[in-house]
Amino acid sequence: MAGEELHYEADGLKMNGALFRPAKGAGAAPGVLVFPEAFGLSAHALRVAERLAAELGYVALACDLWGERRQVTSLPEVMPMLQALMGDVGGMQARLTTPLQLLQAQAGVDAGRIAAIGFCFGGTCAFELATCSDIKAAIGFHSGLKVPSFGHGGAKGVTGKILAMTPLAQDDPAIPPDTRADFIRILTEAGVDWQMTLYGGVVHSFTNPEADKAGMPNVLRYDAKADRRSWMQMKGLLEEVFA
């Protein structure tokens, strides 16, 4: 599951991503960026990138978030880091557009067919990237819906399709109802092609088998059924935009 290490610099940090390629096929393959949860590039994101290559035939780049594959271990530690990054739109976009350009430059990648997916804060990253690039789709799993550039008219720059798959508001305290409503309103007013699927009976991190280790089942908990269903929904949209 190691993939091919790709080293790059973004926002003053030395990043270490992992590239996964499919078995050799005819022609250039689409590319998919994978943005991890807020805690940093983890085994979960690496496993997803590997599946995108092995099962779906895409070139996938699992992206570093904090530099040198640093993983943060607690919410109290990561929350100030997130707040600082969300308040620095230029720095945040640098951490997103640099791996995009790196993926587009890889041999065997169709630079005109790129999408981004992300988990929790990584979903926010995918949506933010859609405001400043021409990616074909941005897909978020149990993703944050406060996208920094949306507050400054950035949604008008979105040309790709948006898909958010999220728990019900009453089941996910991380995403209050007004945040979800603002996300929908902003995308609708901007004329973006968007979809949102609400998953009942699940909470944040429902795609991550390691979520249960946190010992906070009311906040972070894996759900195999929702994981499987959301993967199929992602697969369908990627097939659509890459056709």
C-alpha positions in Angstrom: 0.0 0.0 0.0 3.0 2.3 -0.1 2.6 3.6 -3.6 5.2 5.7 -5.3 6.4 8.6 -3.0 6.1 12.0 -4.6 7.9 14.9 -2.8 6.9 18.5 -3.5 6.7 21.8 -1.8 3.5 23.7 -1.1 2.8 26.7 1.2 6.3 26.5 2.5 6.0 22.9 3.6 7.8 19.8 2.3 5.0 17.5 1.3 5.2 13.7 0.8 2.4 12.3 -1.3 1.8 8.8 -2.6 1.0 8.0 -6.2 -0.9 4.8 -7.2 -1.1 3.6 -10.8 -3.4 1.1 -12.4 -2.3 -1.9 -14.4 -1.1 -0.8 -17.8 -4.0 0.0 -20.1 -4.6 1.7 -23.4 -4.1 5.4 -23.4 -3.8 8.0 -20.6 -6.0 7.4 -17.5 -8.0 10.0 -15.5 -6.4 11.2 -12.3 -7.9 11.5 -8.8 -6.6 13.5 -5.9 -7.3 12.0 -2.5 -7.4 14.5 0.4 -7.3 12.9 3.9 -9.1 13.7 7.1 -7.9 16.6 9.2 -5.4 14.4 11.1 -3.2 14.1 8.1 -2.2 11.5 5.4 -3.2 8.2 6.9 -3.6 4.5 6.1 -7.2 5.2 5.2 -6.4 7.8 2.5 -3.6 5.6 1.1 -6.0 2.6 1.0 -8.6 4.6 -0.9 -6.0 5.8 -3.4 -4.8 2.2 -3.9 -8.4 1.1 -4.6 -9.0 3.9 -7.1 -6.0 2.6 -9.1 -6.5 -1.1 -8.7 -10.3 -1.3 -8.9 -11.3 1.7 -11.1 -8.2 2.2 -13.3 -7.4 5.8 -12.3 -4.1 7.3 -11.3 -4.6 8.4 -7.7 -2.5 10.8 -5.7 -2.9 10.7 -1.9 -2.0 14.1 -0.7 -0.1 15.3 2.3 -1.7 17.9 4.4 0.7 19.1 7.2 4.1 18.3 5.6 6.4 15.3 5.8 3.3 13.2 6.3 2.8 14.5 9.8 -0.2 13.0 11.6 -1.9 14.9 14.3 -3.3 12.7 17.1 -6.0 14.7 18.8 -8.8 17.1 18.1 -7.5 19.8 20.6 -4.2 19.8 18.7 -5.7 19.8 15.2 -8.5 22.3 15.6 -6.3 25.5 15.8 -4.3 24.2 12.8 -7.5 23.9 10.8 -8.7 27.3 11.8 -5.5 28.9 10.8 -5.4 27.1 7.5 -9.1 27.9 6.7 -8.3 31.6 7.4 -5.4 31.6 4.9 -7.2 30.9 1.6 -4.0 31.5 -0.5 -2.0 29.0 1.6 -4.8 26.5 1.6 -5.2 26.7 -2.2 -1.4 26.3 -2.6 -1.6 23.0 -0.7 -4.3 21.9 -3.1 -3.3 23.2 -6.5 0.4 22.1 -6.2 -0.5 18.4 -6.0 -3.1 18.9 -8.8 -0.4 20.2 -11.1 1.9 17.4 -10.1 -0.7 14.8 -10.9 -1.5 16.4 -14.2 2.2 16.3 -15.1 2.6 12.6 -14.5 3.2 10.3 -17.5 0.1 8.3 -18.3 -2.3 10.8 -16.8 -5.0 12.6 -18.9 -4.5 16.1 -17.5 -8.0 17.1 -18.8 -9.7 14.5 -16.7 -9.0 15.1 -13.1 -11.2 14.9 -10.0 -10.7 15.3 -6.3 -12.2 13.4 -3.4 -11.8 14.0 0.3 -12.8 12.8 3.8 -14.0 15.1 6.5 -11.7 18.2 6.2 -10.4 16.6 3.0 -13.8 17.0 1.5 -13.6 20.7 2.3 -10.3 20.7 0.5 -11.8 19.0 -2.6 -14.6 21.6 -2.7 -12.1 24.5 -2.3 -10.0 23.1 -5.1 -13.1 23.2 -7.3 -13.3 27.0 -6.9 -9.8 27.6 -8.3 -9.3 24.9 -10.9 -11.1 23.1 -13.7 -11.4 19.7 -12.1 -14.2 17.6 -13.3 -15.7 16.8 -9.9 -15.2 17.4 -6.2 -16.5 14.7 -3.9 -16.7 14.8 -0.2 -17.3 11.9 2.2 -18.7 13.1 5.7 -17.1 16.3 4.6 -16.9 19.8 6.2 -19.2 22.2 4.3 -17.7 25.5 5.3 -15.6 26.1 2.2 -13.4 29.2 2.6 -13.9 30.7 -0.8 -17.6 30.2 -0.8 -17.9 33.2 1.5 -16.2 35.4 -1.1 -18.2 34.4 -4.2 -15.8 31.5 -5.0 -18.6 29.1 -5.9 -19.1 31.1 -9.1 -15.8 29.7 -10.2 -16.8 26.1 -9.9 -17.1 24.3 -13.3 -17.0 20.7 -12.1 -19.7 18.7 -10.4 -20.1 18.7 -6.6 -21.1 15.6 -4.6 -21.4 15.7 -0.8 -22.3 12.6 1.2 -23.0 13.4 4.8 -24.7 12.1 7.9 -28.0 13.7 9.0 -27.5 16.9 10.9 -28.8 15.5 14.2 -26.3 12.6 13.9 -23.3 14.8 13.1 -22.6 17.7 15.5 -19.7 18.7 13.3 -22.0 19.9 10.6 -24.9 22.0 12.0 -28.1 22.4 9.9 -27.4 26.1 9.0 -24.0 25.2 7.6 -25.6 22.6 5.4 -28.3 25.0 4.3 -25.7 27.7 3.4 -23.7 25.2 1.4 -26.8 24.3 -0.7 -27.9 27.9 -1.1 -24.5 29.1 -2.3 -24.1 26.3 -4.8 -27.6 26.7 -6.1 -27.3 30.5 -6.5 -24.0 30.0 -8.4 -25.6 27.5 -10.8 -23.3 24.6 -9.8 -24.3 21.1 -10.7 -24.4 19.6 -7.2 -25.8 16.6 -5.3 -26.1 15.8 -1.7 -26.9 12.5 -0.1 -27.8 12.2 3.6 -27.0 9.0 5.2 -29.1 8.0 8.2 -27.9 6.2 11.3 -24.2 7.1 10.8 -21.9 9.8 12.2 -18.7 11.4 11.1 -15.9 9.3 9.6 -18.3 6.5 8.5 -15.9 5.4 5.7 -12.8 5.0 8.0 -12.4 1.6 9.6 -9.9 3.2 12.0 -12.5 5.7 13.3 -13.6 3.3 16.1 -10.1 3.5 17.7 -10.8 7.0 18.8 -13.3 5.7 21.4 -15.9 8.4 20.5 -18.7 6.3 18.9 -21.2 9.2 19.0 -18.9 11.4 16.9 -16.5 9.1 15.0 -17.7 5.6 13.9 -17.2 3.3 10.9 -20.2 2.0 9.1 -19.6 -0.7 6.5 -22.9 -0.2 4.7 -22.6 3.5 4.3 -18.9 3.1 3.3 -20.0 0.7 0.5 -22.9 2.8 -0.7 -20.9 6.0 -0.8 -18.1 4.3 -2.7 -20.6 3.2 -5.4 -22.0 6.7 -5.6 -18.6 8.2 -6.0 -17.8 5.6 -8.6 -20.9 6.5 -10.6 -20.1 10.2 -10.7 -16.5 9.6 -11.7 -17.6 7.4 -14.5 -20.0 10.2 -15.6 -17.5 13.0 -15.6 -14.6 11.0 -17.1 -16.7 9.6 -20.0 
